[in-house]
Amino acid sequence: MAGKVPQTLINELVRISRLSKADADALVAGALKEGKDVGAAIIESGVMSDAELAKFKSDLYRIPQVDLEKTEPDPNAFQEISEDVAGFYRVVPFAVGGGVLKVGIIDPEDINALEALKFISSDKGLKLEKFVITYKDFGATLKKFKSLTGEVGKALQSIAEEAGKEVGGVEEELSLDQITAESPVTKVVSAMLNYGIESRASDIHIEPFDDHTRVRFRIDGILQSVLNLPKNLHMSVVTRIKILSNLKIDEMRVPQDGRFSIFQGKMKFDFRVSTFPTKAGEKVVMRILDPLSSRIDLAMLGVTGRSNELLQEAIQRPFGIILITGPTGSGKSTTIAGILKQMNTEEINIVTLEDPIEYFIDGVNQSQTHDEIGYTFANGLRSILRQDPDVVMVGEIRDRETAGLAVQAALTGHIVLSTLHTNDALGVIPRLVDMGVEKYLLPPVLNLAVAQRLLRRLCPTCKIKDMANAAEEKIISDALAAMPAPIAAPYLKPHHELYRPNTKNPCKECGGKAFKGRIAVFEMLKMTDELEKIILGNLSASALREEAHRQGMSTMFQDGITKVLDGISSLEELLEVAQSARDEEEKPLAMSQ
């Protein structure tokens, strides 16, 4: 396509005297002789920059321009046009939805490209919208075809060719030999794993339905649908993952758990795999475990200020229990990993009991439970205490027996770390009592109760500064008024500046999401003499809350307000998480186990 001459463009450049007629003829002749694109030749000659030329084309052809450096392409759009077609015609799809396919083009005069796009969009029942893009954006976006959807598309095409069928009509499952070799399905799975790593996903969901398989990625806590696979490929994909995870490939009636590791460059990534039987087939969820666990530190997780002081004080005590609470996916395991990393020295013997082991920490003795053979948290905890531990970590206190053993371990001179399902830090005390722990045992053993939730971090590159409106000022003022004075003091201002997500023009640094990463918000309840009196007397939630407030405990919402005012997250994100927490509180206890 390099030989195509955009004559209207050349004529206009001559008309406005950006090129003389002789220079224009020479530039075109030179480009044709060398097999170069004429537009690229214009840029190389210095007549216009890449950005100037795109703007010029947009005005000349009356076609809107899009900056793909600031607009992350939708991976779903890549499925609408093949990589070969995109490269040949120099077009890139970047968005699809609402029956509209948006495509970036280099040369609006290329009739062949326009006709091809018209045919493809019409065949798929989509309305076509064209946008002018720069050469730089075209090259960068085209590379993305080589990621998830591009690699998967090629693999599906290979499968179809091997079967002599259309891609969407794959009917035969691959044999075991094919699946274990360098087969197309291997490339499909590999592309999904690589995309998960590159997109900073925490989980990959492979979900079967009656007519297709949906692949979703949880990125910064939000599930995003990225890929649809032919339904008849589902079993082969699941089998490949089972082989990697050393699971039984012929067992599809019961859930299975496993794990495997892959290397990307010099970094090792661990995947925790869970299969689950459904009506339409086995669902697979793969948790991507952070390979940088050795770099986890408490400040990075959001433990700062007063929260850090309380946690450090609890860690330094010779014995007692530190409990981390929150719903599934609130970052409890990561916080515990950060605590263990800090405590991990040659003088300390740390033994853990986990289900499953999520973070591997050098120097820590980690063990995984197996309920099917009787190796439960309770039985494992009995064994741990015979290993001369200084610090014991139990993945979760689930029942009366484990709670009792954890308390006894703390009373006999051990630091015990564990998790518990409660909605807030105050809920730890009545929850332990409900599990059969005697009230008189709680004050001497409970060092600290920690509740946490996760907020998405604003992208530091593209976040937008704005003044808080009247409603936001009231929320902030009320929260600051309820905080302990030393914590609130640095944030007391007549008017507050907030940072907001750049939803209109998010950058590539955050993948067009306006958020990048997550940070925890905490509330920490320290045992005091006053709380002990309430626990041993007429224990009530209201009395606990009143005393906690009196002794200066900051709530998760208040901690979140400080992180909003520090520009780490947005007020909208905090309010959404707070609402989710309130919804959680309204659920029956059994639903939060």
Secondary structure, DSSP 8 states (H G I E B T S, - for coil): -TT---HHHHHHHHHTTSS-HHHHHHHHHHHHHHT--HHHHHHHHTSS-HHHHHHHHHHHHT--B--TTTS---GGGGGTS-HHHHHHHTEEEEEEETTEEEEEES-TT-HHHHHHHHHHHHHTT-EEEEEE--HHHHHHHHHHTTSHHHHHHHHHHHHHHHHTS-GGG--S---HHHHHSS-HHHHHHHHHHHHHHHTTEEEEEEEE-SSEEEEEEEETTEEEEEEEEEGGGHHHHHHHHHHHHT--TT--SS-EEEEEEEEETTEEEEEEEEEEEETTEEEEEEEEE-TTGGG--HHHHT--HHHHHHHHHHHHSSSEEEEEE-STTSSHHHHHHHHHHHH--TT--EEEEESS--S--TT-EEEE-BGGGTB-HHHHHHHHTTS--SEEEES---SHHHHHHHHHHHHTT-EEEEEE--SSSTTHHHHHHHTT--GGGHHHHEEEEEEEEEEEEE-TTT-EEEE--HHHHHHHHHHHHHS-HHHHGGG--SS-EEEE---SS--GGGTTSSEEEEEEEEEEEE--HHHHHHHHSS--HHHHHHHHHHTT---HHHHHHHHHHTTSS-HHHHHHHHHHHHHHHHS-GGGG-
